[in-house]
Amino acid sequence: MAEEFLQMRGISKSYPGVKALDVVSFDVRKGEVHALIGENGAGKSTLIKILAGAQRADSGEIEIEGRIIRHPTPEVMLESGIAVIYQELISAPHLSVAENIFLGHLPRLNPIWVNWKAAERESLQVAERLGFQLNPRARLRSLTVAQQQMVEIAKALSRNAKLVVLDEPSAVLGDQELERLFVTIKALAAQGICFIYISHRLKEVFEIADRVTVLRDGSVVTTRPVTEVNQEQLVNLMVGRNIEDFFPERVARPGRVALRVSGLRREGVLNDISLEARTGEILGICGLAGSGRTELLRAMVGADRIDAGTVEFFGQAVAIKSPRHALRLGIGLVPEDRKRQGLFLNRSVAFNITISNLRQTLSRGVISHKIEKRLVSSLLESLRIKAPNPWVKTRNLSGGNQQKCVLAKKLNAHCRVLLVDEPTRGIDVGAKAEIYKLFSDLTTKGQLAIVMVSSELPEVLGCCDRILVMKAGRIVAEFSRQDASEQAIMGFAA
């Protein structure tokens, strides 16, 4: 058994009216990848903030390499070898890669002058250790999200981090990028660096972790080697019900063709795409990263140009010029990145839901808060959105409730076709089940068609009535719900 690097013992933390952590004990061994999982609100973020020194525990103690940390602060924890890489990267995009890596501790020639040559040289050395190439002078904003995440890991190594916390890295990475990250993690773990890996995607836990700790309602349910549990058991431990209960039973009753796309082309991206989506059905689209899934949805709502092809909406040919035009017709896109593209996080839930159709809230040309409250309250109830009131800021909701707000915005615009990209990315398993039931309920009424893109095959197989498989910008296969399987889909996708 490897030597323990970190021990957190009896950690408790309360906020007004909420017990966030209740006597939590958690440890990480040297060279270990330790997965930390649980639903939103289980206490994961609070535990990590305490470990990072961003918050103080009410009780308990932290021990690092046999030394009790008496007064944990961000500076003390950094010096102790703790580095946290959050889902929303904390970086300076206008600065160079080298400046980001050594942010706050640039090598100096003297107290006044920065040693830029040393910064660039050491940046290359850290990158080489991670097994990727970079230009230390490049602006961070010119890099892909995956490359920026690697820069964050390089930043941690530049401070001699011994434990790295990765918070939902797959929320911003594609499959191939995630594979490269896993290779890097395993190589660093072999050098003795340990990791805490936080993810809602349980498949990743089994791919990368040595042990897994499950939190529920602020308490540790269990800590086990991943070889001693399976996915069904982890789901049950997290939420208290079996995985087969997550997908609602469906009997597909497809109606009219709501959306028909014929010969859609965009050079180098989409190649002769044709499909039909009917009312009352959920049409799934899957494929590997780079297959053109997201680009297809964006092209159908006018967010990206097309070179050729036609779109029909309930039998009428339409030339969609923009997402706003599509929304007015009744076609709504729920984007992959809800926080940046789907919501105004600093505005209220009511603002986010009604902004898609403000005319409904007008009384004599002025927005009526009475009408606004009635509309929003109705949608909050029907979509089971958990918000204290319609005026709370959207950023204060959980990921699942934020996603429901994006859906509510489109439904408020009376959309009859919903194009949904990665509907449950970054959402815990309990909230996923609620989204699946919502999709089923919306389509069962027979007035709505849903086209869903997802990189999670169990989700596609559990939710969709028909499944299209994309590869290199083409649709290469179609399956019914009964005939589809992960093996068959991957056979065409790969």
N, C-alpha and C positions, 0 to 999 in steps of 0.2 A: 504494500500500500504506500502510495506517494505521500510525502510530507505535506502537511497542511500549510498553505500560505495565508489563508484568511479564515478567521472565525468570528461570526457575529452571534452573540449569545443574549437571549432574553430581550430582544429589541421590541419595544412597544412605542407606539405613537398615536396620539389622539388629536383630532380637530374638533371644533364645536359640534357636538351631536354625532360624531363619527369616530369609531375606533378603527383607524387605518391599519395598524399592526398590533397583534396581540401575542406578546412573548414569543417572537420569532427567533429561531436559531438556524443558522445557515453557514456552511463552510465550503471552501474551495481549495483543492489540492494543487500543488505545483504541477504544471504541464497538463492540467485537466481542462476540458471544455464542459462546463456545468450549465445545463439548460434550466432556466427559471420561467415557469409557465403558470397561467391562470387567467381567468376572465378579467375584463376591464373592471377595475375597482377591487381586485383581489389583494392589492398592496404591493405589487411589483415595483411601480414607479417610486413609491414612498421609500421602500427598502433601498433602492439604488441611489436615491437622493441623499439618504442618510449615509450610505457608503461613500458617496462623493464629497460629503461634508457640506452639501448645500442645505441640509436641514439637520436639526438636532433631535435625537431620539429622546423620549420622555424617560426611558429607562433602558438598561442593557449596556453591553460593552462590545467594542470592536478590538480584535487582536490581529495584528499583522506580523507574521514571522516571529511569533512569540512575544511581541511587544504590544502592550495595551496602549491604544490611542486615547489619551485623556481628554483632549479638546480638539475633536475633528473639525477642520475647516477645509475648504477647497484647496488651499495652498498646502496644508499639512498632508492631505490625502494624496495630492499629486507627488509630493516629496516621498511619500510612503510607497509609491509605485502603482497607484490606482488611476486609471484613465477610463472615462466614460464617453462612448461615441453614440450620441442620441440619434433617433430616427430622423429628426429634422437637423441636418448637419449645421453645426455652429462654426462658421467659417467667414473669411473675408474675401468674397469673390473678386474684388477689384485689385487685390494684392497678388503677388507672384506665388508660385508653388512653394519656393524656398521660404518666403516670408510667412506663409501659413504654417509650414512645418515647424518653424522656430518662433512662432508668434509668442511674444512675452519673454523669450530667452535667446535672442539673436546673438551669435558669437561676435565678439567685439575686439578691435585692435587696442582700444583704450576706452575709458568711460564715455567718450563722446562719439567715436567713429565705429560704425558697424563693419565687421570683416565679411564683406559680401562673397568673396572667393571661398572662404571657409564655409559659409552658409550653403552655397551651391554645391561644393564638394561633399559636404556631409549629407546633403539632401540626396545626392546620387548614391551615397553609401547606404543610406537607410532604404532607398528604393530597391537597390540591389539585394538587400537582405530580404525584402518582401517578394522579390522575383518579378518586378515589373519595371518598365522604363518610363521615365518622365523627363520633361524639360523644366529644370528648376526655375527658369525665367518666365515660363508661360503663365498667363493670368489664370487664376483658378476657374473663373467663369467660362473659360474656353474648354474645360475638361468635361467629360461625361460624368453623370452622377456616380457611376461605378468607380471612375478614376478619382473623383473627389472623396469617396469613401476610403479609398486606399491612401489618399493623402492624410486623412484623419488618423488612420492606423499608423502611418509614418510619423505623424505628429506625436502620437503616444509613445512610439519607440524612441523618438528623439529625446524624450524626457525619461528614458530608461524605465518605462512602464513594465511592471511585472504581472499585473492583472488588468485585462482590457474587458470592458463591458460593452457588448454590442446590442443595441436596442432596436429590434425589428429591422435588421438590415435588408431583408427580402422585400420590404415594402417599397423600396426604390430601385431594386435590382432585378434584371431579367434572369432567366434560368442559367444561361451560359456565364453571366457575370457572377452569379451566386456560386456556381461551381468553382470558378477561379478564386473567389473569396474563401471557400472551404479549403482549397489546396493551401492557401496562405495560412489560414488558421492552424491547420494540421502541422505545417512546417514550423510555425512559431511555437506551438505546443510541444513539439519534439525538442525545442531549445529550452524548455522549462517555463515559458510564459503561459499563464492560465487565463481562461476566458469565462465570462458569464454571458450566455447566449439567451436573449429574450426573443420569443417568436410566438405568434398565434398559429403558425403552420407546423403542425405536429410532424409532418413528414421530415422536415429539416432537423427536428430533434433527434430522430433516429439516424440521420445521415452524419451528424457532426458531433453529437454530445456523448460524453462518457457516463455522466449521471444526470438525473433530472429531479428538480424539486418542484412540487405542485403547491401553489398558494390558493387558498379559498377563504374569502371573507376575512382577510388579514391574518390568517393562521396557516402554518405549514401542515398540509395534509399528509405528505410523504416525501421522502428522499430515497431514490432507488437507482441502481445501475440501469441504463436503458435496455440492457439485455434481459432484464427481469420483468419488463412491462410491454404491452402492446398499445396501439393507438386507441382501441376501444376502452381499455382500462384507464388510460390517461384522461379521455373525455369524461368518463364516469367520475373520476376523482375530481376533475375541475368543476363540473356542473351538476353532478348527481343524477345524470340520466345516460342511457345508452346511445351510441352513435347512430343506430338504426332509427332512432326517434327524431333525427334532425331533419330529414327530408319528408315533406308531406306527401301522402298518397295522392296520385293524380290519375285522372282518366282524361286523356286529351280529347277535346271536342273542337277541332279547328273550324273556323268559319270563313268569312270572306278574306280574300287576299288584301291585306292592309297596305303592304309595301312590296313593290316588285322592282328589282334592279336588273338591268339587262346590259351586258357588254361593257361593264364599268372598267375603265382603264386609266392608269396614270403611269407614265414611263418610269421604269425601274422600281415601282412600288406595287401596283395592282395590275393584273393581267386578265382581262376578259372575265370579270366577275358577274355572275348572274345568280339571283336568289329570290325566294318569295318568303314573306313572313305573314302569317294569317292571324286574325283575331282569335283569341282563346288559346293561343299556344305560346310556349317559350322556345324560341329557336336558339340553340347554342352554337357558338363559333369558337373553335379551339385550334391550336397549332403552337409550334415552338416560337420563342422570342425571335422577332424579325420576319415572321411569316406574313405580316400585313394585316393582322387582326384589328389593331387599334386604328390603323390608317384607313381601313374599310369603313369603320363607323364614322370617322371624321369626314370622309368623302361623302357619305350619305346625307350628312347634315350641312354640307357646304363649308365646313371648317377648313378643308383642304381642297385645292382645285382638282378637277378631273380633265383628262384629255379627250375622253369619249365615253359614251354610254348614256342610258336613259334611266330615269326614276319615275315610277308611277305610285301615286298615293290614292288608294281606294279607286283604282281604275283610271285616274286622271293623270296624264303626263305633267310633271312639274320640273321646272328648272330652278333648283334650290341654290340661292345665291350666298346664303350665310346661315349660321346657326339661328340667328334671330328670325330669318325668313322661315326656316324649318319649324321653329317653335310656333310661329303664327299659323302654320298649316296644321300642326298637331303632331310633329315629330320632335321628340326631346332626347338629347344626349346627356347621359349621366357619365361624366368623364372619369378616367382612371384616377387622377389626382384630385380628389374632392376638395382638399384644403386650398390648393392654389387655383384650380380651375372651376370648382363647383360652388364655392361658398365665399361670403364676406365674413370672415371669422370674427372680426371686431364689431360686427353689427348683430342685431337681435335675431332670434329665431323668426319672429314675425316678419322682419324686413327681408330675410332670405327667402321665405316661402312666398311672400306676396309680390316680390320684385318682378316675377315672371309675368304678372298680369295685374298691373296696378289699377287698371280701369274698374276692376271688380270692387275696389275699396273706395272709389270716389263717391262723394255726395256733393252735388252742386260744384263740381270741379275741384274739390278739396278732399284729401285723404281723410276718411272717417275712421277713427280708431275703434269705434264701436263695431263697424262692419269688419275691419281688419281683425279684431279680436275674435269675432264670431267665425270667420273663415278659417283662421289659424287654429283655433281651439277644436274645430271640427276635424281638421287634418291631423292634429296632434293625437286626437282620440282614435281616429280610424286607422292610423299608421302605428299606433302605440309608441309614440315618441315620448321618451321620458325627459321632460323639461319642467323645472319648477313653475315657470310661467312663460307666456309668449315673448316677454321682453328681455329674457336672459340672453347674454352674449353667446353666440353659437360656439365659440372656442371652448366654452366651459362644459359642453356636452361630450359624452363618450363618442368613440369613433363610430359605433353602430348607430347612435342617434343622429350624428352628423350626416351619415349616409342616408338615413331616412328623411332628413331635412331636404337633401338634394332631390330625392324622389318626390317629396311633397311639393317642391317648387314646380316640378314638371307636371304633376297631376293638377296643380292649381291653374296651370296654363291649358288644361283640358287636352293633354296629349293623348293620342290614340295609338301611337307607336312609341315605345321606349327603347332606346339603344343604350345598353348598360355595359360599361367597360370595367372589368374587375370589381364586381359589386361588393365583395367582402374582403378586399385587401386591407390588412391591418386591423381587422375586426375579430373579437374573440368568438369562440365557438358558440356561446349562448346567443349572442347577437346575430351570428350567421343564421342560426335556425329561425330567428324572427324574420330576417330578410327573405329566406326561402319561402316561408309561409305567406309573407306579404305578396311575393311574386305570384304564388299559386292562387291566392285569393283574387288578385287583380285580374288575372287571365281567366279564371273560372267563370267570371261574370260574362265573358264573351265579347266585351266591347274593346278590348285592349290586346295589342300584340307586343311581346317583349323579345328583343334580340340581345342575347347575352354573350359577351366575350369573357372568358375566364381561362387562367393558366392552371387552375386546380381541377384535374380531371374528375375526382369524386364529386365535386360540385356540379360539373356539367352533366355527369351521368345521373346524379340524383335529382336535378331540377328540370332538365330540358326534355321536350317532347321529340324534337329532331336535332341532330347534331351535324354541323358542317365542319370539315377539317381543311385547314389552309396550310399551304406550303409554298414559299417563294412567290407570294402574291397571287396564288391561284387557289380555287377550291378544288381539292383533289379527291374528296370522298364525302358521302352523305350517309348517315345512319339514322334509323328509327331508335326510339328509346329502348325497345326490346332487343334490338340487334347489336347495340353498342357495347363496347368493353374497352378498358384501358389499353389492352394489348392491341386490339384492332385499330384504335385511334392512333396510338403511337407508331404502329406499323406504317400508316400513311403519312403522319406528321414528320417522321424522321427519314 
